[in-house]
């Protein structure tokens, strides 16, 4: 069914942290389209102001600039809110290896601030972004909740700690928390720029501009690429999940598996390009293969992803064709 027929109480109010980011801005847009009130929070450390500006004229949208590391800000944005969709975090495995202290501050302390603020203001549901990186060096596929290995980066550790706090806040305080382990989310508004950019928007922009992309490793690593619409569905369905389903983490993916070199060839073909990529060294902290078992999310969250990789990549490429500046040849 997706999420477009979901209904909430008429005056339901959602808070989206990281609302100027890729996933956050898509959540804001989807909730406003459903007709509900949204409050957004972002400090623009990684989010973009243009992702927020298009909603500012909507009377059901309110935006606050602030930082989740400041507890007073967290209390302020949670007041009067029914559902918190906590997306604010710093991503990127390689960057976390370079900046572990900053990741501790933002991803752990910031998330704990938001959970505590949600508890103090009687938020009904706290849904937060976790990551497939928590599986670490566990080699088996598909990835199943409860079968994790040793984490391989500070980023992965921050998400693992978030999940432990989520469990505690459900068990100790009765706050319904739902951790969503995202698997390689992609789609419109994902930032293609910078050394830490995600692979899909980066490939698309480089190929559009006739640049030679770099593939880290041999291209034979695989990922469960997950289109943004499926992630929106998971967040909103978690807001309707039972109390018994709280305090747990769930794989959020499509359940497919694409090899990086095949992904590159699909994007190249769609853009009509024949540029041979460069191959570099495998990135430190990266997981070689990733594929999700989504049966737990289906059972407890009624998650039923509609968008497969082929549909998602087509829409994503089309959206970037409209927005990426094409350099003259």
N, C-alpha and C positions, 0 to 999 in steps of 0.2 A: 504493500500500500504506500510505501514511502512515508513522507511526513506531511504532505500538503492537505490531507484531510484530518489531521490531528486537531483536537479542540482542547482548550484550556478555559478556566473561568474567565468571564468577560473582562474583568479588570486585572488579569494576571500581569505581573511585571517581571521582566527578565533582566538580569545584569550579565553583560558579556565583558569579561576582562580581556585585555589584549584586543580590543575591538577594532583597532586600526591595522591589525595584522591580516594575514591571508585567511586563516580559518575564522578568526573573530569577525571580520567584516562580512564574510559570507553568512555567518550565523545571524548577525544583525539584520542583514537584508532579508533573509528567509523569515525571521520572526515578524518584522514589520509587514512583510507581504501577507502573513497570516492574520494581521490586524491587531497584534498585541503591543504593549508598551515595552520599550527597551531602553536601558541605561547602559552606556558604553564607558569603559575606563581604559586609558592607555597613556603611556608617558612618551611615546614616539621614539623609544630607544631602538626598536626594530620595525615598528609599525609605520605606516605612511599616512600623512594628513589627507592625501587625495582619496584614500580608502574610506575616510570618515565624512568628508565634505558633502558627498552626494545625499547623505541622510539628514543633514542638518535642518532642512526645511520641513521635515516630517514632524507634525505636532506630537507624535507618539514616541519620538526619539529624543533622548537627552544625553549629552556627552560631557564627561568630566576628565580633564587632564590630571593625571596623578600617578603615583608609584605604589605598587603593592608592598614595597618594603616599609612603607609608612603606615603603621597600624591605624592611626586616626583617619587616614584616607579610606582604608578598608572598611571601617565602621560606617563612615559617611555614605559610601556607595552602596552598602548592603541594606541601609535603612529603607523599609517599605518594599523590599524585594521578595518575591516568592521563589524564584529559581535563579541560581547562580551557575553560569556556564564559564568556568575558569580556564581561559586559554592563555593568559599572560605568562610568558616564560621566555627564556633564551634557548633557542634550539642550536643544532649543529654539534655533532660529536667532536670534530677536530678542534673547534673553537673552545669547547669545554676542557679539552686537554691542555690548552694554552692558558685558560683562565678559570681554574677550579674554584677559587675563592668567590668570584663573581657569581658563578653558577649556584654555589651554596646559598648566597644571599638572596638571589632572585627566585630561583626555582624551589628552594626548600623553605627559607624563611618567609618569602612572599606568599607561598601557597599556604603555609601554616597560619600566617596573618589572615588570609582570606577565609580559611576554615573557622578560625576562632571568631572572626567578625560575623560570619554566617550563623554560628551557634548563638552568639550574643544577641543577634537581631531576629532570631526565630525564622531563618530562611527554611523553606520546605525541603528543597532538594539542592545538593551541591554536586555538580557534575564537573569533572576536571580532566584535563588532557594528560594522559600518561603516554607511554611509547613502547613500541615493539623492541626497543633497545634493552628493555629490562630482561629479555631472554638471554642476553650475553652469549657465552660460549656453549650454551646447550645445543648440541648438534642435530637433534631429531626434528624432522618435519612431518606434519605441520606443527606449528607452535601451539601448545595447549596451556591454558592457565593452570598454574600449580606445578608446572614442570619447567623451572627456570635454572639457568646456570650462573656462572660468575659474571658480573657486569664488567664491561670492557672500557668504560669511560666515565668521567665525572657526570656527564649529562645523564647517562643511564642510571647512575646511582641516585641522582636527584629524583628521578621519576620513581625509582624503587622506594625511596624514603617517603615520597608523596603518598604512595599506595599504603604504606604502613600507617601513616597518619590518618589516611582516609578510613582504614579499618578501625583504628582506635577511636576516632570521632564518632563512628557509628556505634561501636560497642559501649563506649564510656558515656557519651553524651546524647545518643539517639539522633544525631544528625545524619540524614540519609545521604551518603556519599557514593558516587559511582565513578570509578576510574576507567577511562577509555584509552586502551592501548592502541594508538593510531599506527597503522602500517603504511608508511610512505604515501602520505596524502598529496594529491596534486589537483590542479584546476585553476580557474580564473583568479586573478589578483595575486598569484604566488610570485614573489620577487625573483626576477631572473638575474639580478645584478650582484656582484661581489664574489669574493673568493669562497664564501660559505653558502652560496645559492644552491637550492635543490637542483637535482640533475635534469628533470624534465624541462622546466622553464629555461634553464641554462642552455641545454641542447637546442631548444627551439630558437632562442634569440641568436645564438651563434650561427646556426645554419641559415636563418633568415638573412643575416648580415654577411654570409659567405665566409665565415671564419671557421678554422679547423678546431673542433672540440677536442677536449682531453677526456679520456676514460681512465679512471683510476683502477689499476689492476688489469686483468686480461679480458674483461667484458663478460666473463662467464658467471659472475655473481648474479643472484636472482632476488627479486623483490615482489612483494604482494602490493602492487601499486593500487591505491584506493582513491577513487574520485570524490571530490569535495561534497557532492550531494549525499553520498552515503554517510559521511561524517556528520552532516547536518541532521540527517535522520536519526543517527545514534544519539546525538545530544538531546534532541527533543523527545525521543522515546524514553530516554533515561529519566526525564522529568516526569514521566507518567508511570515509571516502574514502581513495583511494590517496595514496602519497607524491608521485606525479607531479602530483596535483591541488593540492598545497600551494603556498604562496607566492603565491596568486592571490586575486582578489576576485570575488564572484558576486552577481548580482542575485537578491534574494529577495522575490518578490511573487507575485501570482496571474496577472498578465498582463492585467488588465482596466483599465478607465478609467472613472471616475465624475466627473461635474462636481459642484462643491460645492453649487450650488443644487439639483441633483437629489438629492444626499445629504440635504440639509435637508428636502426634500419627502418623501422616503422615511421619514425618522425622524418627521416631523410626522404623516404618515398612520398609521404604526404605533402612535403614541401617541394618536391621535385628537385632535390639536391643529390649530387654524387660526390660528396667530400669524404675522403678517407680519414677517420679519426686518429688522433695520437693516443698512445697507450702509456700511462705512467705507473708509478708504484702504487701498491695497495695502501689505502689510508689506514693509519693507526686507529684502532678502536672500532673499525667497521665489522659488521657481521657479514659473513660470506653469503648465506642463503636465508631467505625469509619467506614464510608462507603460513597463513593463519588458519586455524580451526575456529570457525565463528559460531559453533553450535551453542556455546554457553550464552552469547549475546542474543542469539535467536530465541532461546528458551526463556531467559529472564528479562530481556528488554524488548522482546518482540521485534528485534532488529532483522530486517529482511532487505538487504541492499539491492537496489534496482539497477544500478549503473555498473556495467562491466568495464574492463580496461579499454576495449575497442571504442565503445560509446564515449567514454570519458576523454580519451586522448584526442578524438576528433573534435569535440567541443572545445577542448583546451587549446589546440592548435589554432582553431578559428578565432578564439578570443585574443590570442597573442598576435595574430596577423593584423588585428584591428588596432592594437595598442603599442606594439613595438616599433620604434623608429627604424626604418629600413635605410641603411647607408647606400648611397649611390655607388654603383659598381665602377 
